Amino acid sequence: MSENKNGTALKGAVVLRLGDILQDSDGILSLVKLNLLFIITCLPFIPFLPVLTAGPSIKALLHCTNRLVKTGYLPDVKNTYMEAYKAEKKESVRAGAAVVIVSLVFTLGLYFYLVMAGNNIIYAPFASVSLLVIVFAWSITAHFFPALTDNDQLSYREKVNNAMVSAYETLPKTLIAVVISLIFIAGQILFLPASLPLVFTLGFSVPALCCAFAHTEPEFI
């Protein structure tokens, strides 16, 4: 629970912070800038390249949205993003490659098993397992990548373990954030090319903002 200047307890800090961001033109503009920076650095539309570029881009995007959730503003979007993008780049490339490969393989598996389940219900459990793996991978991602920009001496494995513990401790809001993110991204894919304006403006930054709420507590002064 947070408090305002008068010491009055504020309930629903997440809703209040989200309102601050979405009602403020600077907040929306920051999300649009972050979305464009993510697309430029990740180049998600070029086959196979995101295997190498996704990690640093996801890390930088989550770092910035975490700060946006925590403080309500992001004064220097480009420099903040690029500093986070360059930090621990080797580790983030490795983690990003794992996330992209797992997401791609199990998304294709989910699609395949859903199609097959239309003819034979025995495939339905396999579709459920594929979806659970995707949700699990994204849940760890939401907590792991921001840790790569922390100035600590933890090893790669320790950060992964901490991310798993953090995801477990915040399980309800982590699941909500991940499910909303997946639905948001899936909707954009299903409605292509009509959804392209959304893809290029808020298509990636909004899911990252959702994940930031799972990882970061808003601070009010």
C-alpha positions as a printed NumPy array, in Angstrom:
array([[  0.   ,   0.   ,   0.   ],
       [  1.271,   3.439,  -0.949],
       [  0.742,   6.855,   0.506],
       [  0.365,  10.293,  -1.037],
       [  1.711,  13.652,   0.168],
       [ -0.858,  13.914,   2.919],
       [ -0.164,  10.437,   4.179],
       [ -3.551,   9.227,   3.021],
       [ -3.426,   5.58 ,   2.067],
       [ -3.939,   4.957,  -1.612],
       [ -5.707,   1.795,  -2.659],
       [ -5.33 ,   0.221,  -6.051],
       [ -1.848,   1.595,  -6.675],
       [ -1.609,  -0.295,  -9.941],
       [ -4.824,   1.238, -11.266],
       [ -3.7  ,   4.691, -10.14 ],
       [ -0.315,   4.365, -11.825],
       [ -1.847,   2.981, -15.021],
       [ -4.242,   5.924, -15.021],
       [ -1.315,   8.33 , -14.562],
       [  0.487,   6.85 , -17.556],
       [ -2.461,   6.571, -19.93 ],
       [ -3.964,   9.961, -19.081],
       [ -0.639,  11.772, -19.495],
       [  0.413,  12.594, -23.055],
       [  4.062,  12.163, -22.019],
       [  3.28 ,   8.673, -20.743],
       [  1.663,   7.618, -24.028],
       [  4.477,   9.251, -25.997],
       [  7.045,   7.355, -23.93 ],
       [  5.303,   4.066, -24.743],
       [  5.276,   4.91 , -28.46 ],
       [  8.985,   5.824, -28.385],
       [  9.829,   2.628, -26.517],
       [  7.836,   0.605, -29.029],
       [  9.737,   2.123, -31.954],
       [ 13.096,   1.621, -30.238],
       [ 12.224,  -2.003, -29.575],
       [ 11.313,  -2.588, -33.225],
       [ 14.472,  -0.867, -34.457],
       [ 16.813,  -2.791, -32.137],
       [ 15.023,  -6.134, -32.333],
       [ 13.859,  -6.156, -35.982],
       [ 11.235,  -8.82 , -35.222],
       [ 10.052,  -9.006, -38.832],
       [ 13.369, -10.307, -40.209],
       [ 13.475, -14.134, -40.01 ],
       [ 15.896, -15.638, -37.47 ],
       [ 17.478, -12.294, -36.515],
       [ 15.381, -11.892, -33.322],
       [ 17.104, -14.986, -31.948],
       [ 20.137, -12.72 , -31.429],
       [ 18.493,  -9.321, -30.955],
       [ 15.445, -10.143, -28.833],
       [ 17.273, -10.53 , -25.516],
       [ 18.897,  -7.088, -25.269],
       [ 15.738,  -5.479, -26.682],
       [ 13.4  ,  -7.216, -24.213],
       [ 15.749,  -6.334, -21.357],
       [ 15.856,  -2.652, -22.332],
       [ 12.095,  -2.456, -22.898],
       [ 11.261,  -4.059, -19.543],
       [ 13.834,  -1.893, -17.766],
       [ 12.168,   1.241, -19.114],
       [  8.594,   0.138, -18.463],
       [  9.587,  -0.869, -14.931],
       [ 10.861,   2.664, -14.326],
       [  7.688,   4.054, -15.863],
       [  5.565,   1.966, -13.502],
       [  7.709,   2.785, -10.483],
       [  7.933,   6.557, -10.894],
       [  5.224,   7.397, -13.426],
       [  7.588,   9.054, -15.902],
       [ 10.628,   8.387, -18.08 ],
       [ 12.513,  11.648, -18.754],
       [ 15.062,  10.467, -21.347],
       [ 13.558,   7.525, -23.197],
       [ 16.231,   6.976, -25.842],
       [ 19.283,   7.161, -23.571],
       [ 17.638,   5.098, -20.819],
       [ 16.692,   2.43 , -23.341],
       [ 20.108,   2.303, -25.023],
       [ 22.01 ,   2.158, -21.732],
       [ 19.908,  -0.806, -20.659],
       [ 20.258,  -2.355, -24.123],
       [ 24.057,  -2.35 , -23.878],
       [ 24.247,  -3.656, -20.288],
       [ 25.046,  -7.367, -19.835],
       [ 24.519,  -7.879, -23.562],
       [ 26.098, -11.341, -23.747],
       [ 23.848, -12.74 , -21.014],
       [ 20.733, -11.137, -22.465],
       [ 21.481, -12.509, -25.963],
       [ 21.68 , -16.015, -24.535],
       [ 18.495, -15.636, -22.51 ],
       [ 16.664, -13.962, -25.388],
       [ 17.563, -16.763, -27.779],
       [ 16.135, -19.286, -25.321],
       [ 12.9  , -17.317, -24.921],
       [ 12.433, -16.87 , -28.68 ],
       [ 13.09 , -20.535, -29.468],
       [ 10.863, -21.841, -26.669],
       [  8.073, -19.401, -27.559],
       [  8.265, -20.236, -31.256],
       [  8.4  , -24.011, -30.82 ],
       [  5.557, -24.186, -28.33 ],
       [  3.427, -21.625, -30.183],
       [  3.66 , -23.783, -33.295],
       [  2.912, -26.787, -31.108],
       [ -0.102, -25.021, -29.614],
       [ -1.442, -24.186, -33.069],
       [ -0.85 , -27.731, -34.339],
       [ -2.514, -29.415, -31.36 ],
       [ -5.49 , -27.033, -31.427],
       [ -6.071, -27.882, -35.088],
       [ -5.718, -31.598, -34.376],
       [ -7.987, -31.332, -31.318],
       [-10.758, -30.192, -33.658],
       [-10.759, -33.699, -35.092],
       [ -9.652, -35.677, -32.059],
       [-10.052, -34.432, -28.472],
       [ -7.067, -36.52 , -27.373],
       [ -4.799, -33.7  , -28.599],
       [ -6.374, -31.115, -26.283],
       [ -4.085, -31.904, -23.285],
       [ -1.022, -31.397, -25.51 ],
       [ -2.344, -27.968, -26.494],
       [ -2.814, -27.144, -22.815],
       [  0.754, -28.188, -22.002],
       [  2.103, -26.03 , -24.846],
       [  0.189, -23.018, -23.54 ],
       [  1.402, -23.607, -19.972],
       [  5.028, -23.742, -21.141],
       [  4.608, -20.434, -22.977],
       [  3.03 , -18.809, -19.919],
       [  5.8  , -20.185, -17.683],
       [  8.566, -18.932, -20.015],
       [  7.033, -15.469, -20.251],
       [  6.511, -15.32 , -16.486],
       [ 10.203, -15.968, -15.868],
       [ 11.101, -13.496, -18.632],
       [  9.124, -10.715, -16.939],
       [ 11.2  , -11.099, -13.772],
       [ 14.567, -12.18 , -15.169],
       [ 15.438,  -9.578, -17.803],
       [ 15.048,  -6.517, -15.547],
       [ 17.532,  -8.151, -13.156],
       [ 20.202,  -8.029, -15.875],
       [ 20.384,  -4.248, -15.504],
       [ 20.813,  -4.391, -11.728],
       [ 24.252,  -3.529, -10.424],
       [ 24.83 ,  -6.636,  -8.365],
       [ 27.319,  -9.482,  -8.316],
       [ 24.836, -12.289,  -8.771],
       [ 25.653, -15.017, -11.252],
       [ 23.481, -15.826, -14.261],
       [ 22.084, -18.896, -12.529],
       [ 21.322, -16.956,  -9.348],
       [ 19.385, -14.379, -11.354],
       [ 17.373, -17.133, -13.019],
       [ 16.609, -18.667,  -9.616],
       [ 15.617, -15.278,  -8.209],
       [ 13.344, -14.691, -11.205],
       [ 11.591, -18.   , -10.584],
       [ 11.15 , -17.185,  -6.898],
       [  9.891, -13.693,  -7.721],
       [  7.426, -15.072, -10.276],
       [  6.143, -17.554,  -7.682],
       [  5.809, -14.927,  -4.954],
       [  3.834, -12.644,  -7.276],
       [  2.066, -15.491,  -9.085],
       [ -1.459, -14.007,  -9.353],
       [ -0.432, -10.66 , -10.837],
       [  2.326, -12.274, -12.924],
       [ -0.189, -14.647, -14.519],
       [ -2.635, -11.813, -15.132],
       [  0.092,  -9.69 , -16.758],
       [  1.351, -12.539, -18.945],
       [ -2.122, -13.63 , -20.062],
       [ -3.081, -10.045, -20.965],
       [  0.202,  -9.676, -22.882],
       [ -0.331, -12.924, -24.778],
       [ -3.91 , -11.989, -25.7  ],
       [ -2.783,  -8.517, -26.799],
       [ -0.031,  -9.908, -29.048],
       [ -2.158, -12.773, -30.368],
       [ -4.891, -10.296, -31.274],
       [ -2.433,  -8.22 , -33.29 ],
       [ -1.278, -11.305, -35.189],
       [ -4.817, -12.497, -35.898],
       [ -5.932,  -9.129, -37.255],
       [ -2.927,  -8.441, -39.489],
       [ -2.557,  -6.324, -41.612],
       [ -5.29 ,  -4.156, -40.088],
       [ -3.442,  -4.166, -36.758],
       [ -0.158,  -2.818, -38.192],
       [ -0.715,   0.743, -36.87 ],
       [ -1.085,  -0.721, -33.377],
       [  1.963,  -2.952, -33.861],
       [  4.16 ,   0.032, -34.723],
       [  2.886,   2.314, -31.961],
       [  2.018,   0.275, -28.864],
       [  2.165,  -3.346, -29.955],
       [  5.188,  -4.297, -27.847],
       [  5.378,  -1.568, -25.215],
       [  1.89 ,  -2.257, -23.805],
       [  2.637,  -5.964, -23.106],
       [  5.94 ,  -4.861, -21.532],
       [  4.033,  -2.373, -19.388],
       [  1.728,  -5.161, -18.215],
       [  4.731,  -7.303, -17.293],
       [  6.287,  -4.358, -15.481],
       [  3.286,  -4.199, -13.164],
       [  3.97 ,  -7.844, -12.253],
       [  7.576,  -7.027, -11.338],
       [  7.515,  -3.472,  -9.948],
       [  5.515,  -1.717,  -7.256],
       [  4.432,   1.87 ,  -8.02 ],
       [  5.917,   4.513,  -5.743],
       [  3.937,   7.618,  -4.773],
       [  5.383,  10.728,  -3.125]])
